[in-house]
Amino acid sequence: SAPPSPGPEADVACRCAWLDCALVGPASSPGTTTRRSCDSSGVHRSSPAMKAICHCLCPPKGSAEEEESLTPLTKVRAGKRGSHVRVEDCGTDIRLTGEGTALADTVVDQDAAYWEVRVEKIGVGCQVGVSYDLSGHLLDSQIGDKENSWSVGVGANGAVLAEGDVIGVAYGQGDIPNLRFFHNGTYIEEATVLRIRGEAYPAISVCSKAELRWIFDPLQFAHAPPGRHTEVRPPRKMM
């Protein structure tokens, strides 16, 4: 049935501002229909003889993409670490000293992730790479056994690392090889790992007097990530 006619000089209050409204004329002038959208207030005036038929044209609210764009990304932090590893969150990076291994608190579950490590002091040495979940005495040792962890401790062509050097790590299950390293932007081909099965974490080992900076913030990268690699993105937590 036709909607009831509004009262004299009635306001037709629409529930949203994105409406397609048909103002239908009186019976004496059949076929007289004027279509327009409500104003930004969502209200239009209608005469006693006019009827308003409105259809909402609003985009759907609460879409996954909209919610995702409004949800800030979680920051990657240091997770498990050896008893002699000292960690300091400096805001834009993570400072590591002492002796032993530290894992990030985030599993790399995206297809192509990238992060960097900057050498502040080389000390006795360091290792940079990825690792399965470690515990106990394994956190008090160095990564790179090629069974539980994979790493690099030298630069391109076997060059000894020096203060200011940057090691880039490109890792993900979506590409073959899964793991690649870069020394000041130069690909370390001999350190490439074809495949790593299962969940792995960014990992780092320091030796006596070494000081490293773990960099996950893309704004702080010294070099552009290769190909489609992007910064490590922690899984979003349910509210």
C-alpha positions, 0 to 999 in steps of 0.5 A, a space after each residue: 500500500 502507498 505510504 501515508 501522506 505527510 501532514 501540512 508542511 511536514 518535515 520528512 526526517 530521513 535517517 541518513 544523508 545518503 538517500 534517493 527520494 521520490 516526491 510523488 505528486 497528487 492523484 490529480 497530476 498522475 505521473 508527476 514524480 521528482 527525484 532528488 537526494 536529501 540535503 546534508 541534514 537528511 531532512 526535506 520539506 514536503 507539501 500536504 499532497 506530496 508523499 516521500 519514498 526514500 531508499 538508503 544509498 549509504 555504503 555499508 558500515 563496519 566493513 572489514 577494510 574500514 575497520 582495518 584501516 582504523 586499527 593501528 598496527 601492533 608494534 614488534 617488540 623483543 620477546 624471549 631472550 637469554 639470561 645475559 641479553 640486555 634489551 632496550 626499546 628505543 622507540 624507533 628501534 630495539 637496542 641489544 647488548 650482552 651475550 646470547 639470543 633474543 627472539 622477536 615477539 612476533 611470528 613471521 606469518 606473512 608471505 614476504 617480510 623484511 627488517 634490518 639490523 644495524 651494527 653499532 659495535 661489533 664486539 666479538 661478533 653477532 648473528 642475524 637471522 630467523 629461528 624456531 621458538 627457542 627456550 632454555 640453554 638455546 637462548 644462552 647460545 648463538 643462532 645459526 645451527 641450520 636446524 633450529 635457526 638460520 643466520 649470517 654473521 659476515 657481510 657480502 663475500 665474507 667481509 667482516 662486519 663493521 660499525 655502521 653496517 646494516 644487515 637486511 633480512 628478507 623472509 617469507 613462505 611465499 617466495 623461494 628461496 624463503 630467506 635472503 640476507 643483504 649487507 648494506 644493500 648487497 645480496 649475500 648470495 652464499 647465505 641464502 636458505 631455500 626453504 624453512 618449514 614451520 613458524 619462525 621468528 626474527 632472531 638475533 645473537 650478540 657476543 661480548 661487547 657487541 651492540 646491535 639495533 633491531 629495526 622493524 619500523 619501515 621509516 627507519 630502514 636504510 634500504 628499500 625492501 626487495 620486491 614485494 617484501 614489507 615490514 613485519 606485521 604482527 597478527 591483529 588481536 581480537 578486541 
